Amino acid sequence: MLIGIDASRANKPKRTGTEWYSYHLIRALARLDRENQYRLYTRDPLLSDFSVWPENFKVKYLNWPPKYLWTQGRLSLEMLSDAPDVLFVPAHTLPIISPQNTVTTCHDIGFETFPELYSWKELAYHRFTMRLAVRRARHIITISEFSRQEMIARYRIPESKISVVYQSYDEELYKKTDWNKTSEIVRKYVEGPYLFYVGRLEKKKNVVGLIRAFRILKEKYQIPHKLVLAGGKGTGWEEIEQQIPLNPPLTRGRLLPPPLSKGGLGRDLLFPGWVPQSDLPHLMKGADCFVFPSLYEGFGIPILEAFTAGTPLVASHIASIPEVARDGALYFDPHSVEDMAEKIAGILKNEALKRDLIEKGKIRLRDFSWERCARETRGVLTR
């Protein structure tokens, strides 16, 4: 059969969650499936790391006007004139004109849980496109049982219409990483022991709570560590700035630590900004622990990155996180900065607990791979 895929997100130069999911899944399908024919729809010329495909993969560059509303404009017109046997959209934004046989991935419905984090236009668009997906898609894929149950409850989706297919992490990146260079690369960002967080710096990720817990760790538990917060600014950044004023807040795209006189944390709080993908495994590996304080997650790929780097994980006991991490994490209440600080301090002082969590994380990691994700996704597409 001919399987069409909206590859527009996978073809972006700076990828985050949904973009990386699309990229790795399409790559895994290309390795796995030589029987079906694939057509990748893109809005821009292919990037160099997304341009080599087997014979059964063809690319269709939809570059006619209008420039904006690519999904609802160009992709809709393409579906009207030359639709594939099945269309797969690896996000919940379906073209308004789509084949009857359309499959979509709805990652989570955080916009319903945290509507205050979105402008009224963004919220209206998310709600419109999600309801369109629920109404139009032949089948919905989601990334955790937590997200599946949320969607069933809110949108009254029949259980038979929505399946869980787990994501994975950047397996190739971690396999080719030269761990002998970890100390050298880490020194570009931080000197001495440190705690690590990676993700958007925003309210939903509970970055303010983590900073408050870190202050307790410094004052009550007297830890010598720094806290490295890697990632770009998101909704609620102003509240983070109020916690730890930055001076200057932004210089050439890199967030700088606060001066010694502000916030009481001095140079122990570090904001490297967006970190190149090649450096992230080293920063994860070099940390004494990885802290995942999020208030909401549909899945949480950094959990798997901590597991594969052999870094002990301290995480929120909320949303999908316990489902993904299981017994590979030490959990805290994300609404209690005291509990967060206590659990982080506990793991830093307990080498046996560290080793136990690392071992359990590596065992849990066996349940995730992009090959498995691709195989299960192909099963849904070819039903």
C-alpha positions in Angstrom: 0.0 0.0 0.0 1.0 3.6 -0.4 1.5 5.3 3.0 1.7 9.1 3.0 3.4 10.8 6.0 3.4 14.5 7.0 7.2 14.9 7.3 7.1 18.7 7.8 8.0 18.5 11.5 10.8 16.0 11.0 12.4 18.3 8.5 13.0 21.2 11.0 16.6 22.2 11.8 16.1 22.6 15.5 13.9 19.8 16.7 12.2 19.3 20.0 9.7 16.6 21.2 7.3 16.2 18.4 9.9 16.9 15.7 12.3 14.3 17.1 9.5 11.8 17.4 8.6 12.3 13.7 12.3 12.2 12.6 13.2 9.0 14.4 10.0 7.2 13.6 10.2 7.9 9.9 13.9 6.9 9.9 13.0 3.6 11.7 10.2 2.9 9.2 12.7 3.3 6.4 15.0 0.7 8.0 12.2 -1.7 8.8 9.7 -1.7 5.9 10.8 -2.4 2.3 7.4 -3.8 1.3 5.1 -0.8 1.4 5.5 2.4 -0.6 6.0 5.7 1.3 5.5 9.3 0.3 6.9 12.0 2.5 5.2 15.4 2.3 7.4 18.4 3.2 7.0 22.2 3.1 10.8 22.9 2.7 13.7 21.3 0.9 15.1 18.3 2.8 17.8 18.9 5.3 21.1 17.0 4.9 20.4 14.6 7.8 16.9 13.8 6.3 17.7 13.4 2.6 18.8 9.8 2.0 16.0 7.3 1.5 15.5 3.7 0.2 13.8 3.1 -3.1 10.3 2.7 -1.6 10.5 6.2 -0.1 9.6 9.2 -2.3 9.5 12.8 -1.2 6.9 15.3 -2.4 7.8 18.9 -1.8 4.6 21.0 -1.5 5.9 24.4 -2.2 3.1 26.3 -3.9 1.4 29.3 -2.2 0.1 30.2 0.3 3.2 30.3 2.5 1.3 30.0 5.8 -1.2 27.4 7.0 0.7 24.6 5.2 -1.2 21.8 6.7 -4.7 23.3 6.1 -3.8 24.7 2.7 -1.2 22.8 0.7 -1.5 19.4 2.4 -5.3 19.6 2.2 -5.2 20.4 -1.5 -2.8 17.5 -2.0 -5.1 15.1 -0.2 -8.0 16.3 -2.4 -6.1 15.7 -5.7 -3.8 12.8 -5.0 -4.4 11.1 -1.7 -2.4 8.0 -0.6 -4.0 4.7 0.7 -3.4 5.9 4.2 -2.2 9.2 5.6 -0.1 9.3 8.8 0.2 12.6 10.7 2.7 12.3 13.6 0.9 15.1 15.5 -2.7 16.0 16.2 -3.0 18.7 13.5 -4.8 17.0 10.6 -5.4 18.7 7.3 -9.0 19.8 7.2 -9.3 17.7 3.9 -8.0 14.3 4.7 -8.6 10.7 3.5 -11.0 8.5 5.4 -8.1 6.3 6.2 -6.0 8.7 8.3 -4.0 7.9 11.4 -2.7 10.5 13.7 -0.4 10.6 16.8 -1.9 12.7 19.7 1.0 13.1 22.1 -0.9 14.6 25.1 -3.5 17.1 26.0 -1.5 19.4 28.2 -3.3 22.4 26.7 -6.4 21.2 28.4 -4.7 20.7 31.8 -2.7 24.0 31.6 -4.8 26.3 29.4 -3.3 29.3 31.2 0.0 28.6 29.5 -1.4 29.2 26.0 -2.7 32.4 24.3 -6.4 32.3 23.4 -5.5 31.8 19.7 -3.1 28.9 20.5 -5.6 27.3 22.8 -8.5 27.6 20.3 -6.3 26.1 17.6 -5.2 23.2 19.7 -8.7 22.4 20.8 -10.0 22.7 17.2 -7.3 20.5 15.7 -7.7 17.9 18.5 -11.4 17.6 18.0 -10.9 17.4 14.3 -8.5 14.5 14.9 -10.9 12.7 17.2 -13.7 13.1 14.6 -11.8 12.5 11.4 -9.0 10.0 12.2 -9.6 6.3 11.5 -7.3 5.6 14.4 -5.3 7.5 17.0 -1.9 6.6 18.4 -0.7 8.1 21.7 2.5 7.8 23.6 1.5 6.5 27.1 -1.4 4.9 28.8 -1.7 8.1 30.9 -2.4 10.1 27.7 -4.7 7.4 26.4 -6.9 7.5 29.5 -6.9 11.3 29.6 -8.1 11.5 26.0 -10.8 8.7 26.4 -12.2 10.6 29.4 -12.2 14.1 28.0 -13.2 13.3 24.4 -15.2 10.1 24.8 -13.0 8.3 22.3 -13.9 4.6 22.0 -11.1 2.5 23.6 -10.8 0.5 20.4 -9.9 3.7 18.4 -6.8 4.7 20.4 -3.6 2.7 20.9 -0.4 3.3 22.9 2.9 3.1 21.1 5.9 4.1 23.2 8.6 6.4 21.9 12.3 6.0 22.4 15.4 8.2 22.6 18.1 9.1 20.2 19.7 5.6 20.2 22.2 6.3 17.5 23.5 9.5 19.2 24.2 7.6 22.4 25.8 4.6 20.7 28.3 6.8 18.8 29.1 9.0 21.8 32.8 8.9 22.8 32.5 8.8 26.6 36.2 9.4 27.0 35.5 13.0 26.0 32.8 13.6 28.7 35.0 15.4 31.2 36.4 17.7 28.4 32.9 18.6 27.1 31.3 19.0 30.5 34.1 21.6 31.4 32.7 23.8 28.7 29.6 24.3 30.7 30.4 23.7 34.4 33.2 23.0 36.9 32.8 20.6 39.8 29.8 18.4 40.7 26.4 19.3 39.4 22.7 18.4 39.1 21.2 18.4 35.6 17.9 19.3 34.0 17.1 19.5 30.3 13.9 20.8 28.8 12.0 24.0 28.1 12.4 26.5 30.9 8.7 26.9 31.6 6.0 26.7 34.2 4.6 23.3 33.1 8.1 21.8 33.6 8.2 23.1 37.2 11.5 24.9 36.8 10.6 27.4 39.5 10.0 24.5 42.0 13.4 23.0 41.1 15.2 26.3 41.7 13.5 26.7 45.1 14.4 23.1 46.0 18.0 23.8 45.0 18.1 26.8 47.3 17.1 24.4 50.2 19.7 21.9 49.1 22.4 24.6 49.3 21.2 26.1 52.6 20.0 23.1 54.6 21.9 20.2 53.1 25.1 22.2 52.2 25.6 20.4 48.9 28.6 21.5 46.8 26.8 21.1 43.5 25.8 23.5 40.8 22.5 23.2 39.0 22.7 23.2 35.2 19.3 24.1 33.5 19.7 23.4 29.8 17.0 24.5 27.3 15.2 27.4 25.8 12.8 29.8 27.4 9.2 28.8 27.5 5.9 30.1 28.9 6.4 31.3 32.4 10.0 32.4 31.9 9.3 35.7 33.7 8.5 33.8 36.9 11.8 32.0 36.7 13.6 35.3 36.2 11.9 36.6 39.3 13.3 33.7 41.3 16.8 34.2 40.1 17.3 37.6 38.3 19.7 37.3 35.4 22.1 40.1 34.4 22.1 40.3 31.4 19.2 37.9 30.6 20.3 37.0 27.2 23.6 37.4 25.3 24.1 35.9 21.9 21.5 33.2 22.5 23.2 32.0 25.7 21.6 32.6 29.1 24.1 33.7 31.7 24.2 32.8 35.5 23.1 35.5 38.0 25.7 37.7 39.7 26.9 36.7 43.2 24.8 39.3 44.9 21.4 38.1 43.6 19.3 35.2 44.6 21.7 33.8 47.1 22.9 31.1 44.7 25.7 33.0 43.1 27.4 31.2 40.2 25.9 27.8 41.3 22.9 28.2 38.9 23.8 27.9 35.3 21.7 28.5 32.1 23.6 27.3 29.0 20.6 27.8 26.8 20.1 25.5 23.8 22.8 22.8 23.9 23.9 21.0 20.8 22.6 17.4 20.6 26.2 16.1 20.5 26.9 17.6 23.9 23.7 16.5 25.7 24.8 12.9 26.4 28.0 14.1 28.0 26.1 16.6 30.3 23.7 13.8 31.2 26.5 11.4 31.9 28.6 13.8 34.0 25.8 14.8 36.4 25.5 13.3 39.9 21.8 13.0 39.2 19.2 14.0 36.7 16.2 15.9 38.1 12.8 15.7 36.2 10.4 17.9 38.2 7.7 18.3 35.6 4.1 18.9 36.5 2.8 17.3 33.3 4.3 14.8 30.8 2.8 12.8 28.0 5.9 10.6 28.0 9.3 12.2 29.0 12.2 11.2 26.7 14.8 12.6 29.1 13.9 9.7 31.4 15.3 7.2 28.8 18.3 9.5 28.2 19.2 9.3 31.9 18.8 5.6 31.9 21.1 5.0 28.9 23.7 7.4 30.3 23.8 5.6 33.6 22.7 8.7 35.6 20.4 8.2 38.6 17.0 9.7 38.1 15.0 11.8 40.7 11.5 12.6 39.3 8.0 13.8 39.9 5.5 11.1 40.8 2.9 12.5 38.5 1.3 12.0 35.0 3.1 9.5 32.8 6.5 9.6 34.6 5.9 6.6 36.9 4.5 4.6 33.9 7.7 5.2 31.9 10.4 5.1 34.6 8.7 2.5 36.9 11.2 1.5 39.6 14.1 3.3 37.9 13.5 6.6 39.6 13.4 8.0 43.1 10.1 9.9 43.2 9.0 13.2 44.9 5.9 15.3 45.2 6.4 18.0 42.6 4.2 20.4 44.6 6.5 20.2 47.6 10.0 21.8 47.2 10.9 20.4 50.6 10.2 16.8 49.4 12.1 17.4 46.2 15.1 18.7 48.0 15.0 15.8 50.5 14.9 13.2 47.8 17.7 14.8 45.8 19.8 15.0 48.9 19.1 11.4 49.7 20.2 10.2 46.4 23.4 12.2 46.5 24.4 10.7 49.8 23.5 7.1 49.1 25.8 5.3 46.6 24.0 1.9 47.0 20.7 3.6 46.0 22.4 5.3 43.0 23.7 1.9 41.8 20.3 0.3 42.3 18.4 3.0 40.3 21.0 2.9 37.5 20.6 -0.9 37.2 16.8 -0.8 37.2 16.9 2.0 34.7 19.0 0.0 32.3 16.6 -2.9 32.6 13.6 -0.7 31.9 15.3 0.8 28.9 15.0 -2.6 27.1 11.3 -2.0 26.6 11.9 1.0 24.4 13.4 1.3 20.8 12.5 3.1 17.6 12.4 -0.2 15.9 9.6 -1.4 18.2 7.9 2.0 17.8 8.1 1.7 14.0 6.9 -1.9 13.9 3.9 -1.2 16.1 3.1 2.0 14.2 3.3 0.1 10.8 0.8 -2.4 12.3 -1.7 0.4 12.9 -1.2 2.0 9.5 -1.6 -1.3 7.6 -4.7 -2.6 9.3 
